[in-house]
């Protein structure tokens, strides 16, 4: 998400920090007793993932896999049964509704900063060293960074870069190369030749620095522990050169779990390793209010965690697995005014493509060909299950549109087809945000008919869960600040 930095005076910042210090929720204490340093550390971050994303995924899976059950049944994700669960606050120096750059900075360095800033203080003059950099330089751990979005996007960047602006993509890419980390995997680098497309190509610079730069799945599969430092870019990139949404993957295409599995193969060594894996498109889906894509990508993150759990089962006395979020996105909630106390989550099974794929593969063609609303509705029914109103048809709890919903969809179609460059009115922004009106209205209607709703196209101030399994897992119980995730890791690993 592109987020402009808010200007905060030194006085207002001091006031915010003073208020934070006075809050009754105090930072969790780290035990003073000597702890065993985990040899293998997995940190999974669901970008935009808080309790609503986890629970909606659990309930959805429970409903579709237990259709004959008399009562509601949830299906636990891989990390929901971890031995310890805690909660972390996420506010930053800008807002109680923070962004990914600042929250990932808190997790990776133990410091608060402005939204949009990566591992720099609020004066933009002091750089913070990350837990991954400390483990690399002081403990000789191998380091891996995996993401379903771009490798120089905010969250992955927060483990190796130091920039006043998260939008300094080229400079972040240079820091990726300079980090010397052992394994990077995910979507393509943004602006690999700089903003003006006239600078040395980052991929060429990475190769010159000794990295294997791999851009096909076949080449990635061939990598071994003896291959050396590697940067693996997904072979088939999707929106904004990210990896495709999990629901849009083709048969045999690597999912997030496959990148984790390859990472373990490349990183495993006698000194140990630290791996950060981000489910980045949970956030993107929730910005767009696409509940089904949020659910399938949260499930994809759970599957990736399952790979780490398998590794943990082989090394239970040496491994720590953490699963958390950086912030919540979208104000997702389970429950909607139009469905009262009921939910109909199985309605979401009707959606077979993400909002992004619908935009690229369908809406773009509608605009080019001036496709009629009736023909568009044929695709809407095939891809999302929503059907036109029919006399006498039952609508409550089904995917049959009411006349009201049909009218909303037709108005959104007309707005999309007008392709107007005019600034949205307040009413239009509430309906569509910055997204394609037709697409976001389809997902809104399907969400609501399933008993799901969103309050925002941005981030919210909810706390995030912290699930822990393995060595020193008990340290992550309680209610604390997200900076304490770093503090606890630093204390137990003994880095300075």
VENLIN-V315803 format. One record per pair of residues at least 12 apart in sequence whose ideal C-beta (glycine too) atoms are under 8 Angstrom apart, sorted by the first residue. I is the first residue (numbers start at 1). J is the second residue. D is the distance in whole Angstrom. If there is no record, write none. Layout:
# VENLIN-V315803
I:J:D  I:J:D
This chain:
# VENLIN-V315803
1:99:7  1:100:8  1:283:7  1:284:8  1:287:6  1:458:7  1:459:8  2:167:7  3:99:5  3:115:6  3:116:6  3:458:8  4:116:8  5:94:7  5:114:6  5:115:6  5:116:5  5:117:7  5:165:8  6:94:5  6:95:7  6:114:8  6:115:7  8:93:7  8:94:6  8:114:7  8:122:8  13:93:6  13:122:6  16:93:7  17:93:8  17:112:8  20:91:7  25:89:7  25:479:6  25:480:8  26:480:8  27:480:6  27:481:5  27:483:7  27:484:5  27:487:8  28:86:8  28:478:5  28:479:7  28:480:3  28:481:8  28:484:5  28:488:8  30:475:7  30:484:7  30:487:6  30:488:5  30:491:5  31:475:7  35:472:5  35:475:7  35:491:7  35:492:5  36:471:6  36:472:7  36:492:8  37:471:8  37:492:6  37:493:5  37:494:6  38:272:8  38:318:6  38:319:6  38:320:4  38:470:7  38:471:4  38:472:7  38:492:7  38:493:7  39:271:8  39:272:4  39:315:7  39:318:4  39:319:7  40:268:8  40:272:6  40:273:6  40:311:7  40:312:8  40:315:6  40:318:6  40:319:4  40:320:7  41:135:8  41:141:8  41:272:8  41:273:7  41:274:5  41:275:7  41:319:8  41:320:5  41:322:8  41:489:7  41:493:8  42:275:5  42:277:7  42:305:8  42:308:4  42:311:8  42:319:7  42:320:7  42:321:5  42:322:7  43:107:8  43:274:7  43:275:7  43:276:5  43:277:7  43:322:5  43:324:8  44:79:8  44:276:8  44:277:5  44:278:8  44:279:7  44:301:6  44:304:7  44:305:5  44:308:7  44:321:7  44:322:7  44:323:4  44:324:7  45:104:7  45:107:7  45:155:6  45:276:7  45:277:7  45:278:5  45:279:7  45:324:6  45:325:7  45:326:6  46:278:8  46:279:5  46:282:5  46:298:6  46:301:5  46:323:7  46:324:7  46:325:5  47:100:6  47:149:8  47:155:5  47:278:6  47:279:6  47:280:5  47:281:8  47:282:6  47:283:4  47:325:7  47:326:6  47:329:8  48:282:5  48:283:3  48:284:8  48:285:8  48:286:5  48:287:7  48:294:8  48:325:7  48:326:7  48:327:7  48:328:6  48:329:3  48:330:7  48:459:7  49:279:7  49:282:5  49:283:8  49:298:6  49:301:7  49:325:4  49:328:7  49:464:7  50:325:5  50:327:7  50:328:4  50:460:8  50:462:5  50:463:7  50:464:5  50:465:7  51:328:8  51:462:7  51:464:8  51:465:6  52:328:7  52:332:4  52:333:6  52:334:7  52:462:8  53:282:6  53:286:7  53:294:6  53:295:8  53:298:5  53:325:7  53:328:7  53:332:6  54:77:7  54:80:7  54:298:7  54:465:7  55:74:8  55:334:6  56:291:7  56:294:7  56:295:6  56:298:8  56:332:7  56:334:6  56:345:8  56:452:7  57:77:6  57:294:8  57:295:5  57:298:4  57:299:6  57:302:7  58:74:4  58:75:6  58:76:6  58:77:6  58:80:7  59:72:7  59:74:5  59:334:7  59:343:7  59:345:6  60:295:5  60:345:5  60:346:8  60:348:6  61:74:8  61:75:4  61:77:8  61:299:7  62:74:4  62:75:4  63:345:5  63:346:5  64:345:8  64:346:5  64:349:6  67:346:7  77:298:7  77:299:7  77:302:4  77:305:8  78:302:5  78:303:7  78:305:5  78:306:4  78:309:6  79:302:7  79:305:5  79:321:8  79:323:4  79:467:4  79:469:7  80:467:7  82:321:7  82:323:7  82:467:4  82:468:6  82:469:4  82:473:7  83:468:7  83:469:6  83:473:5  83:474:8  84:467:7  84:468:4  84:469:7  84:473:4  84:474:6  84:476:5  84:477:5  85:465:6  85:466:7  85:467:5  85:468:8  85:477:7  86:465:7  86:466:4  86:468:7  86:476:5  86:477:5  86:478:5  86:479:7  86:480:7  87:463:5  87:464:7  87:465:6  87:466:7  87:478:8  87:479:5  87:480:8  88:324:7  88:463:6  88:464:5  88:465:8  88:466:5  88:479:8  88:480:6  88:481:6  88:482:4  88:484:7  88:485:6  89:463:5  89:479:8  89:480:7  89:481:5  89:482:6  90:103:5  90:106:8  90:326:7  90:327:5  90:328:8  90:461:7  90:462:8  90:463:6  90:464:6  90:482:5  91:112:8  91:461:7  92:106:7  92:112:6  92:113:6  92:114:7  92:115:6  93:112:5  93:113:6  93:114:5  93:115:8  93:122:5  94:114:5  94:115:4  94:116:8  95:115:6  95:461:8  96:461:4  97:327:8  97:458:7  97:459:5  97:460:6  97:461:5  98:115:6  98:327:6  98:459:6  98:461:8  99:115:4  99:116:6  99:154:7  99:166:8  99:327:7  99:459:6  100:153:8  100:154:4  100:155:5  100:158:8  100:166:8  100:283:7  100:326:5  100:327:7  101:113:8  101:115:7  101:116:5  101:117:6  101:118:5  101:154:4  101:155:8  101:157:8  101:158:7  101:166:4  102:114:6  102:115:5  102:116:7  102:117:6  103:326:4  103:327:5  103:482:6  104:118:8  104:154:6  104:155:5  104:157:8  104:158:3  104:159:8  104:326:5  105:117:7  105:118:6  105:119:5  105:120:8  105:128:7  105:158:5  106:481:8  106:482:4  106:483:5  106:485:8  106:486:7  107:158:7  107:324:7  107:326:7  107:482:6  107:483:8  107:485:5  107:486:6  108:130:4  108:131:6  108:132:7  108:158:5  108:159:5  108:486:6  109:128:4  109:129:7  109:130:5  109:131:7  109:158:8  109:486:6  110:128:8  110:483:4  110:484:8  110:485:8  110:486:4  110:487:5  110:490:7  111:128:5  111:483:7  112:483:7  116:165:6  116:166:5  116:167:8  117:163:7  117:164:6  117:165:7  117:166:7  118:154:7  118:157:5  118:158:5  118:161:5  118:162:6  118:163:5  118:165:8  118:166:5  118:172:7  119:158:6  119:161:7  119:162:4  119:163:8  120:162:6  120:163:7  120:164:5  124:164:4  127:162:4  128:162:7  130:158:7  130:159:5  130:160:7  131:159:8  131:274:7  131:486:6  131:489:5  131:490:6  131:493:8  131:495:7  132:145:8  132:159:5  132:160:7  132:181:7  132:274:6  132:276:7  133:159:8  133:160:7  133:179:7  134:490:7  134:493:8  134:495:4  134:496:7  135:274:5  135:493:6  135:495:6  136:179:8  136:180:7  136:181:7  136:274:8  138:495:5  138:496:7  139:271:7  139:272:7  139:493:7  139:494:8  139:495:7  140:271:5  141:271:6  141:272:5  141:273:5  141:274:5  142:182:4  142:183:7  142:266:8  142:267:4  142:269:6  142:271:7  142:272:8  142:273:4  142:274:8  143:159:8  143:179:8  143:181:4  143:182:6  143:183:7  143:267:8  143:273:7  143:274:5  143:275:8  144:181:7  144:182:6  144:183:4  144:184:7  144:185:8  144:263:4  144:266:7  144:267:5  144:273:7  144:274:7  144:275:4  144:276:7  144:277:8  145:159:6  145:160:7  145:181:6  145:183:7  145:184:5  145:185:8  145:186:8  145:275:8  145:276:5  146:183:8  146:184:8  146:185:5  146:186:6  146:256:7  146:259:5  146:260:6  146:263:6  146:275:7  146:276:7  146:277:4  146:278:7  147:185:8  147:186:4  147:187:7  147:277:7  147:278:4  147:280:5  148:186:6  148:187:7  148:242:6  148:243:5  148:256:6  148:278:7  148:279:6  148:280:5  148:281:5  148:297:7  148:300:8  149:186:7  149:187:5  149:240:8  149:242:4  149:243:7  149:278:7  149:280:3  149:281:6  149:284:7  150:169:8  150:186:7  150:187:4  150:188:6  150:189:6  150:190:5  150:240:7  150:241:6  150:242:6  151:173:8  151:176:6  151:184:5  151:185:8  151:186:5  151:187:7  151:188:7  151:189:6  151:231:7  151:233:8  152:169:5  152:172:4  152:173:5  152:176:6  152:189:5  152:190:6  153:166:8  153:187:8  153:190:7  153:280:6  154:166:4  155:278:5  155:280:6  155:326:6  156:184:8  156:186:7  156:276:7  156:278:6  156:280:8  157:172:5  157:175:8  157:176:8  159:276:5  160:175:6  160:176:6  160:179:4  160:181:6  161:175:4  161:176:7  162:175:7  163:175:8  169:189:7  169:190:4  169:191:4  170:191:5  170:192:8  170:193:8  170:194:4  170:195:7  170:199:6  170:202:7  173:189:5  173:190:8  173:191:8  173:192:7  173:202:4  174:202:7  174:205:7  176:189:8  176:202:8  176:206:8  176:231:8  177:202:7  177:205:6  177:206:5  177:209:5  177:211:7  178:209:8  180:229:7  181:229:7  182:229:5  182:230:8  182:266:7  182:267:6  182:273:8  183:229:7  183:230:6  183:232:8  183:262:8  183:263:5  183:266:5  183:267:6  183:275:8  184:230:7  184:231:5  184:232:7  185:220:8  185:230:8  185:231:8  185:232:4  185:233:8  185:259:4  185:262:7  185:263:7  186:232:8  186:233:7  186:234:7  186:242:8  186:243:6  186:259:7  186:278:8  186:280:8  187:233:7  187:234:6  187:237:6  187:240:8  187:241:5  187:242:4  187:243:5  187:280:8  188:233:5  188:234:7  188:237:5  188:241:4  188:242:8  189:202:5  189:203:7  189:233:8  189:241:8  190:240:8  190:241:7  203:231:8  206:231:6  210:228:7  210:229:6  211:228:8  211:229:5  211:230:6  211:231:5  212:227:6  212:228:6  212:229:7  212:230:4  212:231:7  213:230:8  213:231:5  213:233:8  214:230:6  214:231:7  214:232:5  214:233:7  215:233:5  215:235:6  216:235:5  217:235:5  217:253:7  217:254:6  220:232:5  220:254:7  220:262:6  221:262:8  223:262:7  223:265:8  223:266:6  224:265:7  224:266:7  225:265:6  225:266:6  225:268:7  225:269:8  227:266:7  230:266:6  232:259:7  232:262:7  234:254:7  235:253:8  236:250:7  236:253:7  238:356:6  238:357:7  238:360:8  239:284:8  239:356:4  239:359:8  239:360:7  242:280:7  242:281:6  242:284:8  243:256:8  243:281:7  244:354:8  244:357:8  245:281:6  245:285:7  245:293:5  245:296:7  245:297:6  245:354:4  245:356:7  245:357:7  246:281:8  246:296:5  246:297:5  246:299:7  246:300:4  247:292:7  247:293:6  247:296:4  247:297:8  247:351:8  247:352:7  247:353:7  247:354:6  248:353:6  248:354:5  248:356:8  248:357:5  255:300:6  255:303:7  255:304:8  256:277:7  256:279:6  256:300:5  256:301:6  256:303:7  256:304:4  257:300:7  257:303:4  257:304:4  257:306:7  257:307:5  259:277:8  259:304:8  260:275:7  260:277:6  260:304:5  260:307:5  260:308:6  261:307:5  263:275:6  263:277:8  264:307:7  264:308:8  264:311:6  272:318:8  275:308:8  277:301:8  277:304:6  279:297:6  279:298:7  279:300:6  279:301:4  279:304:7  281:293:7  281:297:5  282:294:6  282:297:5  282:298:6  282:301:7  282:329:7  283:329:5  284:356:8  285:297:6  285:354:7  285:355:7  286:328:8  286:329:4  286:330:3  286:332:6  286:454:7  287:329:6  287:330:6  287:433:8  287:457:6  287:458:7  288:355:5  288:356:8  288:433:8  288:435:5  288:439:8  288:440:6  288:443:7  288:457:8  289:330:6  289:433:7  289:435:8  289:440:6  289:443:6  289:444:6  289:447:7  289:454:4  289:457:7  290:354:6  290:355:4  290:443:5  291:332:7  291:348:6  291:443:7  291:446:8  291:447:5  291:450:7  291:452:5  291:454:8  292:348:5  292:351:4  292:354:8  292:443:8  292:446:7  293:354:4  293:355:6  293:356:8  294:330:8  294:332:7  295:348:7  301:323:8  305:321:7  305:323:6  308:321:5  309:321:7  309:469:7  312:469:6  312:470:6  316:470:7  317:471:7  318:471:7  319:470:5  319:471:6  320:468:7  320:469:8  320:470:4  320:471:5  320:472:6  320:473:7  321:468:7  321:469:5  321:470:6  322:466:7  322:467:7  322:468:5  322:476:7  322:485:7  323:465:8  323:466:7  323:467:4  323:468:8  324:464:6  324:465:7  324:466:5  324:467:7  324:482:8  324:485:7  325:464:4  325:465:7  326:464:7  326:482:8  327:459:5  327:460:7  327:462:8  327:464:7  328:459:7  328:460:5  328:461:8  328:462:4  328:464:7  329:456:8  329:458:7  329:459:5  329:460:7  330:454:5  330:455:7  330:456:6  330:457:7  330:458:8  330:460:7  331:454:6  331:455:3  331:456:4  331:460:5  332:452:7  332:453:8  332:454:6  333:452:7  333:453:5  333:454:7  333:455:7  334:451:7  334:452:6  335:451:6  335:453:7  336:447:8  336:448:5  336:451:5  336:452:6  336:453:4  337:453:8  338:448:6  338:449:8  339:396:8  339:397:7  339:448:7  339:449:7  339:450:8  339:451:4  342:397:7  342:451:6  343:450:7  343:451:3  343:452:8  344:397:5  344:398:8  344:449:7  344:450:5  344:451:6  345:450:5  345:451:7  345:452:7  346:450:8  347:385:7  347:397:8  347:398:7  347:399:5  347:446:7  347:449:5  347:450:4  348:446:7  348:447:8  348:450:5  348:452:8  349:385:8  350:384:6  350:385:3  350:386:8  350:399:6  350:446:7  351:383:7  351:384:5  351:385:7  351:443:8  351:446:6  352:383:5  352:384:8  353:383:5  355:435:7  355:436:8  355:439:5  355:440:7  355:442:8  355:443:6  358:383:7  358:439:5  358:442:8  359:436:5  359:439:6  362:379:6  362:383:8  363:416:7  363:436:6  363:438:6  363:439:6  366:416:7  366:417:7  366:438:8  367:416:7  367:417:7  367:419:6  370:417:7  373:410:6  373:413:5  376:413:6  376:438:7  377:409:8  380:409:7  380:442:6  384:399:8  384:442:5  384:443:8  384:446:6  385:399:4  385:446:7  386:399:5  386:400:8  386:401:6  386:405:8  386:409:8  386:442:7  386:445:6  386:446:6  386:449:8  387:399:6  387:400:5  387:401:6  388:401:6  388:406:6  389:401:5  389:402:6  389:403:5  389:406:5  397:449:8  398:449:7  399:446:7  399:449:6  401:445:7  405:445:5  405:449:8  408:431:8  408:441:6  408:445:7  409:438:8  409:441:6  409:442:7  409:445:7  412:431:7  412:432:7  412:437:4  412:438:5  412:440:8  412:441:4  412:442:8  413:437:8  413:438:5  415:428:7  415:432:7  415:437:4  415:438:8  416:436:6  416:437:5  416:438:4  416:439:8  433:457:4  434:457:7  435:457:7  463:479:7  464:482:7  466:485:7  471:492:8  472:488:8  472:492:5  475:488:5  475:492:7  476:488:7
